[in-house]
Amino acid sequence: MNAPGTACRAPTLIMKMDTRVLPDLDAVSRAALEEVLRAVQDAIKERGRFAIALAGGHTPAKMYTLWAHAQKQGAPIPWDKVHLFWGDERYVPHTDPLSNYRMALETLIAHLPIPPANVHPMPGPEDFATPEKAAEAYEADLRRFFGSAPPALDVQLLGLGVEGHTASLFPGSPALQEKKRWVAAVEAPAKPPQRLTLTPVVLNQARNTFFLVCGADKRGIVAALRNEPESKPSQYPVGMIRPAGRVLWFLDKAAEG
């Protein structure tokens, strides 16, 4: 019974995260790759093609290397039905060491029998004079491939920054409130600052979202996300992304704490 003058408070629902905690980066990468390969087969069986948005960074690079090795071992993937997109990109030339496309090319794409037309990198300054024009062009590309409705990617790979960013959606970014555009040019508080990113309009439609998170420096933000009440809007960009499909978090023990 409540004390006089007090109201009955509803219990606070803590944000739910479906996590897979693995020993290290290698184990995280292998577990994530297993899920990706399963999604490839399911998508092709059900819809005749598979579309994935790749991520940049050290953690997915390991998974790409393992994927390339699996291909050399004869992994049965019909690459003519696989399409590679990107969740975000630094507005740098594709040959730049900071390019997410270049990283994926070196670790994965160069080792695959995938048709060049099935690789859809975000444009760089060699293609368009401004990031805004590049963002418009990539959205047009997506619309040609997926149609007029916001696309449901079969898989999107995402990371997590120590301040809670994902893709190139940083705290305070106007792109977090985007309701129409699929791709936005953004200014990031990181080098290089000019970037392109998919917006929540697309990120919230994915059938499968796999977060790959490794390192002790991520422990604080993982704990903060877990302790956020589900009943309130998240203060972190990654918590503002609520995909319609399945969401899995692959954490190493260092990030898990």
C-alpha positions as protocol buffer text, in pm:
chain_id: "A"
residue {
  index: 1
  type: MET
  ca { x: 0 y: 0 z: 0 }
}
residue {
  index: 2
  type: ASN
  ca { x: 133 y: 346 z: -91 }
}
residue {
  index: 3
  type: ALA
  ca { x: 217 y: 597 z: 178 }
}
residue {
  index: 4
  type: PRO
  ca { x: -27 y: 892 z: 208 }
}
residue {
  index: 5
  type: GLY
  ca { x: 34 y: 1159 z: -54 }
}
residue {
  index: 6
  type: THR
  ca { x: 244 y: 938 z: -280 }
}
residue {
  index: 7
  type: ALA
  ca { x: 152 y: 815 z: -625 }
}
residue {
  index: 8
  type: CYS
  ca { x: 205 y: 463 z: -752 }
}
residue {
  index: 9
  type: ARG
  ca { x: 505 y: 474 z: -985 }
}
residue {
  index: 10
  type: ALA
  ca { x: 525 y: 252 z: -1288 }
}
residue {
  index: 11
  type: PRO
  ca { x: 842 y: 45 z: -1301 }
}
residue {
  index: 12
  type: THR
  ca { x: 1119 y: 182 z: -1522 }
}
residue {
  index: 13
  type: LEU
  ca { x: 1182 y: -41 z: -1822 }
}
residue {
  index: 14
  type: ILE
  ca { x: 1553 y: -66 z: -1896 }
}
residue {
  index: 15
  type: MET
  ca { x: 1662 y: -70 z: -2260 }
}
residue {
  index: 16
  type: LYS
  ca { x: 1681 y: -427 z: -2385 }
}
residue {
  index: 17
  type: MET
  ca { x: 1987 y: -534 z: -2582 }
}
residue {
  index: 18
  type: ASP
  ca { x: 2008 y: -878 z: -2740 }
}
residue {
  index: 19
  type: THR
  ca { x: 2378 y: -941 z: -2688 }
}
residue {
  index: 20
  type: ARG
  ca { x: 2628 y: -1206 z: -2788 }
}
residue {
  index: 21
  type: VAL
  ca { x: 2936 y: -1175 z: -2565 }
}
residue {
  index: 22
  type: LEU
  ca { x: 3248 y: -1335 z: -2716 }
}
residue {
  index: 23
  type: PRO
  ca { x: 3606 y: -1359 z: -2587 }
}
residue {
  index: 24
  type: ASP
  ca { x: 3775 y: -1126 z: -2836 }
}
residue {
  index: 25
  type: LEU
  ca { x: 3766 y: -951 z: -3175 }
}
residue {
  index: 26
  type: ASP
  ca { x: 3827 y: -1273 z: -3366 }
}
residue {
  index: 27
  type: ALA
  ca { x: 3537 y: -1451 z: -3197 }
}
residue {
  index: 28
  type: VAL
  ca { x: 3309 y: -1149 z: -3243 }
}
residue {
  index: 29
  type: SER
  ca { x: 3397 y: -1138 z: -3613 }
}
residue {
  index: 30
  type: ARG
  ca { x: 3335 y: -1510 z: -3663 }
}
residue {
  index: 31
  type: ALA
  ca { x: 2999 y: -1500 z: -3484 }
}
residue {
  index: 32
  type: ALA
  ca { x: 2885 y: -1196 z: -3682 }
}
residue {
  index: 33
  type: LEU
  ca { x: 2998 y: -1354 z: -4009 }
}
residue {
  index: 34
  type: GLU
  ca { x: 2794 y: -1667 z: -3934 }
}
residue {
  index: 35
  type: GLU
  ca { x: 2484 y: -1451 z: -3896 }
}
residue {
  index: 36
  type: VAL
  ca { x: 2561 y: -1259 z: -4215 }
}
residue {
  index: 37
  type: LEU
  ca { x: 2608 y: -1579 z: -4416 }
}
residue {
  index: 38
  type: ARG
  ca { x: 2281 y: -1716 z: -4279 }
}
residue {
  index: 39
  type: ALA
  ca { x: 2106 y: -1392 z: -4377 }
}
residue {
  index: 40
  type: VAL
  ca { x: 2253 y: -1415 z: -4729 }
}
residue {
  index: 41
  type: GLN
  ca { x: 2100 y: -1757 z: -4784 }
}
residue {
  index: 42
  type: ASP
  ca { x: 1763 y: -1658 z: -4633 }
}
residue {
  index: 43
  type: ALA
  ca { x: 1735 y: -1338 z: -4836 }
}
residue {
  index: 44
  type: ILE
  ca { x: 1823 y: -1501 z: -5167 }
}
residue {
  index: 45
  type: LYS
  ca { x: 1583 y: -1787 z: -5100 }
}
residue {
  index: 46
  type: GLU
  ca { x: 1299 y: -1553 z: -5005 }
}
residue {
  index: 47
  type: ARG
  ca { x: 1356 y: -1249 z: -5228 }
}
residue {
  index: 48
  type: GLY
  ca { x: 1612 y: -1349 z: -5489 }
}
residue {
  index: 49
  type: ARG
  ca { x: 1885 y: -1109 z: -5377 }
}
residue {
  index: 50
  type: PHE
  ca { x: 2079 y: -989 z: -5074 }
}
residue {
  index: 51
  type: ALA
  ca { x: 2164 y: -628 z: -4989 }
}
residue {
  index: 52
  type: ILE
  ca { x: 2400 y: -533 z: -4708 }
}
residue {
  index: 53
  type: ALA
  ca { x: 2527 y: -198 z: -4580 }
}
residue {
  index: 54
  type: LEU
  ca { x: 2891 y: -231 z: -4484 }
}
residue {
  index: 55
  type: ALA
  ca { x: 3060 y: -36 z: -4205 }
}
residue {
  index: 56
  type: GLY
  ca { x: 3406 y: 108 z: -4170 }
}
residue {
  index: 57
  type: GLY
  ca { x: 3649 y: 67 z: -3884 }
}
residue {
  index: 58
  type: HIS
  ca { x: 3886 y: -188 z: -3732 }
}
residue {
  index: 59
  type: THR
  ca { x: 3620 y: -425 z: -3599 }
}
residue {
  index: 60
  type: PRO
  ca { x: 3434 y: -497 z: -3926 }
}
residue {
  index: 61
  type: ALA
  ca { x: 3767 y: -513 z: -4112 }
}
residue {
  index: 62
  type: LYS
  ca { x: 3844 y: -835 z: -3928 }
}
residue {
  index: 63
  type: MET
  ca { x: 3508 y: -981 z: -4029 }
}
residue {
  index: 64
  type: TYR
  ca { x: 3568 y: -885 z: -4393 }
}
residue {
  index: 65
  type: THR
  ca { x: 3904 y: -1063 z: -4387 }
}
residue {
  index: 66
  type: LEU
  ca { x: 3737 y: -1376 z: -4250 }
}
residue {
  index: 67
  type: TRP
  ca { x: 3464 y: -1350 z: -4513 }
}
residue {
  index: 68
  type: ALA
  ca { x: 3725 y: -1329 z: -4790 }
}
residue {
  index: 69
  type: HIS
  ca { x: 3899 y: -1635 z: -4645 }
}
residue {
  index: 70
  type: ALA
  ca { x: 3568 y: -1825 z: -4634 }
}
residue {
  index: 71
  type: GLN
  ca { x: 3520 y: -1743 z: -5001 }
}
residue {
  index: 72
  type: LYS
  ca { x: 3862 y: -1887 z: -5083 }
}
residue {
  index: 73
  type: GLN
  ca { x: 3757 y: -2202 z: -4897 }
}
residue {
  index: 74
  type: GLY
  ca { x: 3455 y: -2230 z: -5124 }
}
residue {
  index: 75
  type: ALA
  ca { x: 3170 y: -2067 z: -4929 }
}
residue {
  index: 76
  type: PRO
  ca { x: 2859 y: -2124 z: -5148 }
}
residue {
  index: 77
  type: ILE
  ca { x: 2747 y: -1765 z: -5217 }
}
residue {
  index: 78
  type: PRO
  ca { x: 2585 y: -1665 z: -5549 }
}
residue {
  index: 79
  type: TRP
  ca { x: 2768 y: -1333 z: -5576 }
}
residue {
  index: 80
  type: ASP
  ca { x: 2566 y: -1222 z: -5877 }
}
residue {
  index: 81
  type: LYS
  ca { x: 2273 y: -1186 z: -5634 }
}
residue {
  index: 82
  type: VAL
  ca { x: 2467 y: -998 z: -5362 }
}
residue {
  index: 83
  type: HIS
  ca { x: 2477 y: -618 z: -5350 }
}
residue {
  index: 84
  type: LEU
  ca { x: 2713 y: -418 z: -5129 }
}
residue {
  index: 85
  type: PHE
  ca { x: 2619 y: -73 z: -5001 }
}
residue {
  index: 86
  type: TRP
  ca { x: 2767 y: 146 z: -4728 }
}
residue {
  index: 87
  type: GLY
  ca { x: 2611 y: 287 z: -4411 }
}
residue {
  index: 88
  type: ASP
  ca { x: 2842 y: 586 z: -4405 }
}
residue {
  index: 89
  type: GLU
  ca { x: 3156 y: 718 z: -4566 }
}
residue {
  index: 90
  type: ARG
  ca { x: 3417 y: 985 z: -4517 }
}
residue {
  index: 91
  type: TYR
  ca { x: 3408 y: 1241 z: -4796 }
}
residue {
  index: 92
  type: VAL
  ca { x: 3755 y: 1152 z: -4922 }
}
residue {
  index: 93
  type: PRO
  ca { x: 3878 y: 996 z: -5247 }
}
residue {
  index: 94
  type: HIS
  ca { x: 3825 y: 621 z: -5274 }
}
residue {
  index: 95
  type: THR
  ca { x: 4204 y: 579 z: -5276 }
}
residue {
  index: 96
  type: ASP
  ca { x: 4243 y: 761 z: -4944 }
}
residue {
  index: 97
  type: PRO
  ca { x: 4358 y: 547 z: -4647 }
}
residue {
  index: 98
  type: LEU
  ca { x: 4059 y: 682 z: -4448 }
}
residue {
  index: 99
  type: SER
  ca { x: 3804 y: 564 z: -4706 }
}
residue {
  index: 100
  type: ASN
  ca { x: 3561 y: 299 z: -4580 }
}
residue {
  index: 101
  type: TYR
  ca { x: 3528 y: 180 z: -4939 }
}
residue {
  index: 102
  type: ARG
  ca { x: 3903 y: 134 z: -4972 }
}
residue {
  index: 103
  type: MET
  ca { x: 3917 y: -70 z: -4651 }
}
residue {
  index: 104
  type: ALA
  ca { x: 3637 y: -298 z: -4771 }
}
residue {
  index: 105
  type: LEU
  ca { x: 3798 y: -325 z: -5114 }
}
residue {
  index: 106
  type: GLU
  ca { x: 4132 y: -437 z: -4974 }
}
residue {
  index: 107
  type: THR
  ca { x: 3997 y: -676 z: -4709 }
}
residue {
  index: 108
  type: LEU
  ca { x: 3696 y: -822 z: -4890 }
}
residue {
  index: 109
  type: ILE
  ca { x: 3583 y: -706 z: -5233 }
}
residue {
  index: 110
  type: ALA
  ca { x: 3913 y: -764 z: -5415 }
}
residue {
  index: 111
  type: HIS
  ca { x: 3893 y: -1130 z: -5311 }
}
residue {
  index: 112
  type: LEU
  ca { x: 3535 y: -1192 z: -5431 }
}
residue {
  index: 113
  type: PRO
  ca { x: 3390 y: -1293 z: -5768 }
}
residue {
  index: 114
  type: ILE
  ca { x: 3127 y: -1023 z: -5730 }
}
residue {
  index: 115
  type: PRO
  ca { x: 3019 y: -828 z: -6041 }
}
residue {
  index: 116
  type: PRO
  ca { x: 3145 y: -468 z: -6025 }
}
residue {
  index: 117
  type: ALA
  ca { x: 2790 y: -344 z: -6087 }
}
residue {
  index: 118
  type: ASN
  ca { x: 2685 y: -505 z: -5757 }
}
residue {
  index: 119
  type: VAL
  ca { x: 2923 y: -284 z: -5556 }
}
residue {
  index: 120
  type: HIS
  ca { x: 2764 y: 50 z: -5466 }
}
residue {
  index: 121
  type: PRO
  ca { x: 3016 y: 277 z: -5288 }
}
residue {
  index: 122
  type: MET
  ca { x: 2921 y: 622 z: -5166 }
}
residue {
  index: 123
  type: PRO
  ca { x: 3061 y: 891 z: -5398 }
}
residue {
  index: 124
  type: GLY
  ca { x: 3365 y: 1097 z: -5306 }
}
residue {
  index: 125
  type: PRO
  ca { x: 3516 y: 1431 z: -5410 }
}
residue {
  index: 126
  type: GLU
  ca { x: 3644 y: 1271 z: -5731 }
}
residue {
  index: 127
  type: ASP
  ca { x: 3276 y: 1225 z: -5826 }
}
residue {
  index: 128
  type: PHE
  ca { x: 3103 y: 1537 z: -5692 }
}
residue {
  index: 129
  type: ALA
  ca { x: 3228 y: 1879 z: -5586 }
}
residue {
  index: 130
  type: THR
  ca { x: 3036 y: 1889 z: -5257 }
}
residue {
  index: 131
  type: PRO
  ca { x: 2927 y: 1626 z: -5002 }
}
residue {
  index: 132
  type: GLU
  ca { x: 2568 y: 1749 z: -5043 }
}
residue {
  index: 133
  type: LYS
  ca { x: 2574 y: 1664 z: -5414 }
}
residue {
  index: 134
  type: ALA
  ca { x: 2735 y: 1328 z: -5333 }
}
residue {
  index: 135
  type: ALA
  ca { x: 2459 y: 1252 z: -5080 }
}
residue {
  index: 136
  type: GLU
  ca { x: 2190 y: 1337 z: -5335 }
}
residue {
  index: 137
  type: ALA
  ca { x: 2355 y: 1111 z: -5593 }
}
residue {
  index: 138
  type: TYR
  ca { x: 2378 y: 818 z: -5352 }
}
residue {
  index: 139
  type: GLU
  ca { x: 2014 y: 854 z: -5255 }
}
residue {
  index: 140
  type: ALA
  ca { x: 1925 y: 851 z: -5626 }
}
residue {
  index: 141
  type: ASP
  ca { x: 2132 y: 532 z: -5658 }
}
residue {
  index: 142
  type: LEU
  ca { x: 1942 y: 371 z: -5372 }
}
residue {
  index: 143
  type: ARG
  ca { x: 1607 y: 471 z: -5519 }
}
residue {
  index: 144
  type: ARG
  ca { x: 1697 y: 320 z: -5856 }
}
residue {
  index: 145
  type: PHE
  ca { x: 1783 y: -7 z: -5686 }
}
residue {
  index: 146
  type: PHE
  ca { x: 1516 y: -31 z: -5414 }
}
residue {
  index: 147
  type: GLY
  ca { x: 1229 y: 180 z: -5549 }
}
residue {
  index: 148
  type: SER
  ca { x: 1048 y: 476 z: -5395 }
}
residue {
  index: 149
  type: ALA
  ca { x: 981 y: 337 z: -5045 }
}
residue {
  index: 150
  type: PRO
  ca { x: 1260 y: 349 z: -4783 }
}
residue {
  index: 151
  type: PRO
  ca { x: 1462 y: 29 z: -4833 }
}
residue {
  index: 152
  type: ALA
  ca { x: 1473 y: -260 z: -4591 }
}
residue {
  index: 153
  type: LEU
  ca { x: 1836 y: -370 z: -4608 }
}
residue {
  index: 154
  type: ASP
  ca { x: 1877 y: -741 z: -4543 }
}
residue {
  index: 155
  type: VAL
  ca { x: 2172 y: -663 z: -4313 }
}
residue {
  index: 156
  type: GLN
  ca { x: 2328 y: -344 z: -4190 }
}
residue {
  index: 157
  type: LEU
  ca { x: 2655 y: -353 z: -4000 }
}
residue {
  index: 158
  type: LEU
  ca { x: 2698 y: -76 z: -3745 }
}
residue {
  index: 159
  type: GLY
  ca { x: 2957 y: 24 z: -3490 }
}
residue {
  index: 160
  type: LEU
  ca { x: 2945 y: 225 z: -3170 }
}
residue {
  index: 161
  type: GLY
  ca { x: 3150 y: 529 z: -3073 }
}
residue {
  index: 162
  type: VAL
  ca { x: 3249 y: 605 z: -2716 }
}
residue {
  index: 163
  type: GLU
  ca { x: 3011 y: 903 z: -2718 }
}
residue {
  index: 164
  type: GLY
  ca { x: 2726 y: 695 z: -2860 }
}
residue {
  index: 165
  type: HIS
  ca { x: 2752 y: 767 z: -3233 }
}
residue {
  index: 166
  type: THR
  ca { x: 2677 y: 508 z: -3498 }
}
residue {
  index: 167
  type: ALA
  ca { x: 2731 y: 529 z: -3875 }
}
residue {
  index: 168
  type: SER
  ca { x: 2818 y: 902 z: -3901 }
}
residue {
  index: 169
  type: LEU
  ca { x: 2533 y: 1012 z: -3676 }
}
residue {
  index: 170
  type: PHE
  ca { x: 2699 y: 1197 z: -3387 }
}
residue {
  index: 171
  type: PRO
  ca { x: 2535 y: 1362 z: -3085 }
}
residue {
  index: 172
  type: GLY
  ca { x: 2350 y: 1676 z: -3190 }
}
residue {
  index: 173
  type: SER
  ca { x: 2353 y: 1592 z: -3561 }
}
residue {
  index: 174
  type: PRO
  ca { x: 2051 y: 1739 z: -3744 }
}
residue {
  index: 175
  type: ALA
  ca { x: 2045 y: 1418 z: -3951 }
}
residue {
  index: 176
  type: LEU
  ca { x: 1911 y: 1233 z: -3645 }
}
residue {
  index: 177
  type: GLN
  ca { x: 1581 y: 1418 z: -3694 }
}
residue {
  index: 178
  type: GLU
  ca { x: 1564 y: 1353 z: -4068 }
}
residue {
  index: 179
  type: LYS
  ca { x: 1222 y: 1232 z: -4185 }
}
residue {
  index: 180
  type: LYS
  ca { x: 1255 y: 1237 z: -4566 }
}
residue {
  index: 181
  type: ARG
  ca { x: 1612 y: 1211 z: -4695 }
}
residue {
  index: 182
  type: TRP
  ca { x: 1774 y: 869 z: -4710 }
}
residue {
  index: 183
  type: VAL
  ca { x: 2132 y: 999 z: -4724 }
}
residue {
  index: 184
  type: ALA
  ca { x: 2271 y: 1312 z: -4560 }
}
residue {
  index: 185
  type: ALA
  ca { x: 2593 y: 1508 z: -4577 }
}
residue {
  index: 186
  type: VAL
  ca { x: 2705 y: 1574 z: -4219 }
}
residue {
  index: 187
  type: GLU
  ca { x: 2980 y: 1746 z: -4024 }
}
residue {
  index: 188
  type: ALA
  ca { x: 3136 y: 1509 z: -3770 }
}
residue {
  index: 189
  type: PRO
  ca { x: 3345 y: 1608 z: -3466 }
}
residue {
  index: 190
  type: ALA
  ca { x: 3618 y: 1379 z: -3599 }
}
residue {
  index: 191
  type: LYS
  ca { x: 3870 y: 1366 z: -3881 }
}
residue {
  index: 192
  type: PRO
  ca { x: 3781 y: 1408 z: -4157 }
}
residue {
  index: 193
  type: PRO
  ca { x: 3470 y: 1607 z: -4058 }
}
residue {
  index: 194
  type: GLN
  ca { x: 3286 y: 1592 z: -4392 }
}
residue {
  index: 195
  type: ARG
  ca { x: 3095 y: 1266 z: -4424 }
}
residue {
  index: 196
  type: LEU
  ca { x: 2796 y: 1096 z: -4583 }
}
residue {
  index: 197
  type: THR
  ca { x: 2560 y: 877 z: -4382 }
}
residue {
  index: 198
  type: LEU
  ca { x: 2239 y: 684 z: -4417 }
}
residue {
  index: 199
  type: THR
  ca { x: 1971 y: 853 z: -4209 }
}
residue {
  index: 200
  type: PRO
  ca { x: 1724 y: 695 z: -3964 }
}
residue {
  index: 201
  type: VAL
  ca { x: 1472 y: 685 z: -4251 }
}
residue {
  index: 202
  type: VAL
  ca { x: 1676 y: 393 z: -4391 }
}
residue {
  index: 203
  type: LEU
  ca { x: 1850 y: 262 z: -4080 }
}
residue {
  index: 204
  type: ASN
  ca { x: 1518 y: 201 z: -3905 }
}
residue {
  index: 205
  type: GLN
  ca { x: 1392 y: -28 z: -4184 }
}
residue {
  index: 206
  type: ALA
  ca { x: 1663 y: -296 z: -4177 }
}
residue {
  index: 207
  type: ARG
  ca { x: 1567 y: -661 z: -4150 }
}
residue {
  index: 208
  type: ASN
  ca { x: 1885 y: -741 z: -3956 }
}
residue {
  index: 209
  type: THR
  ca { x: 2110 y: -498 z: -3771 }
}
residue {
  index: 210
  type: PHE
  ca { x: 2438 y: -625 z: -3631 }
}
residue {
  index: 211
  type: PHE
  ca { x: 2637 y: -401 z: -3398 }
}
residue {
  index: 212
  type: LEU
  ca { x: 3005 y: -500 z: -3373 }
}
residue {
  index: 213
  type: VAL
  ca { x: 3156 y: -352 z: -3058 }
}
residue {
  index: 214
  type: CYS
  ca { x: 3502 y: -431 z: -2924 }
}
residue {
  index: 215
  type: GLY
  ca { x: 3742 y: -275 z: -2675 }
}
residue {
  index: 216
  type: ALA
  ca { x: 3748 y: -162 z: -2315 }
}
residue {
  index: 217
  type: ASP
  ca { x: 3692 y: 199 z: -2425 }
}
residue {
  index: 218
  type: LYS
  ca { x: 3335 y: 99 z: -2524 }
}
residue {
  index: 219
  type: ARG
  ca { x: 3248 y: -39 z: -2179 }
}
residue {
  index: 220
  type: GLY
  ca { x: 3112 y: 291 z: -2050 }
}
residue {
  index: 221
  type: ILE
  ca { x: 2876 y: 359 z: -2340 }
}
residue {
  index: 222
  type: VAL
  ca { x: 2752 y: -2 z: -2344 }
}
residue {
  index: 223
  type: ALA
  ca { x: 2666 y: 26 z: -1974 }
}
residue {
  index: 224
  type: ALA
  ca { x: 2500 y: 364 z: -2029 }
}
residue {
  index: 225
  type: LEU
  ca { x: 2283 y: 226 z: -2308 }
}
residue {
  index: 226
  type: ARG
  ca { x: 2179 y: -69 z: -2098 }
}
residue {
  index: 227
  type: ASN
  ca { x: 2071 y: 159 z: -1815 }
}
residue {
  index: 228
  type: GLU
  ca { x: 1862 y: 393 z: -2030 }
}
residue {
  index: 229
  type: PRO
  ca { x: 1488 y: 362 z: -1966 }
}
residue {
  index: 230
  type: GLU
  ca { x: 1300 y: 236 z: -2271 }
}
residue {
  index: 231
  type: SER
  ca { x: 1012 y: 469 z: -2189 }
}
residue {
  index: 232
  type: LYS
  ca { x: 1218 y: 782 z: -2263 }
}
residue {
  index: 233
  type: PRO
  ca { x: 1396 y: 899 z: -2579 }
}
residue {
  index: 234
  type: SER
  ca { x: 1762 y: 803 z: -2582 }
}
residue {
  index: 235
  type: GLN
  ca { x: 2023 y: 1073 z: -2539 }
}
residue {
  index: 236
  type: TYR
  ca { x: 2262 y: 879 z: -2764 }
}
residue {
  index: 237
  type: PRO
  ca { x: 2241 y: 859 z: -3145 }
}
residue {
  index: 238
  type: VAL
  ca { x: 2275 y: 481 z: -3140 }
}
residue {
  index: 239
  type: GLY
  ca { x: 1979 y: 457 z: -2902 }
}
residue {
  index: 240
  type: MET
  ca { x: 1770 y: 672 z: -3135 }
}
residue {
  index: 241
  type: ILE
  ca { x: 1804 y: 409 z: -3407 }
}
residue {
  index: 242
  type: ARG
  ca { x: 1525 y: 156 z: -3358 }
}
residue {
  index: 243
  type: PRO
  ca { x: 1528 y: -83 z: -3655 }
}
residue {
  index: 244
  type: ALA
  ca { x: 1208 y: -266 z: -3743 }
}
residue {
  index: 245
  type: GLY
  ca { x: 1384 y: -603 z: -3772 }
}
residue {
  index: 246
  type: ARG
  ca { x: 1617 y: -810 z: -3558 }
}
residue {
  index: 247
  type: VAL
  ca { x: 1898 y: -633 z: -3372 }
}
residue {
  index: 248
  type: LEU
  ca { x: 2199 y: -822 z: -3238 }
}
residue {
  index: 249
  type: TRP
  ca { x: 2490 y: -678 z: -3042 }
}
residue {
  index: 250
  type: PHE
  ca { x: 2820 y: -864 z: -3076 }
}
residue {
  index: 251
  type: LEU
  ca { x: 3045 y: -760 z: -2788 }
}
residue {
  index: 252
  type: ASP
  ca { x: 3387 y: -877 z: -2683 }
}
residue {
  index: 253
  type: LYS
  ca { x: 3449 y: -928 z: -2311 }
}
residue {
  index: 254
  type: ALA
  ca { x: 3641 y: -603 z: -2286 }
}
residue {
  index: 255
  type: ALA
  ca { x: 3341 y: -402 z: -2408 }
}
residue {
  index: 256
  type: GLU
  ca { x: 3101 y: -605 z: -2196 }
}
residue {
  index: 257
  type: GLY
  ca { x: 3302 y: -540 z: -1882 }
}
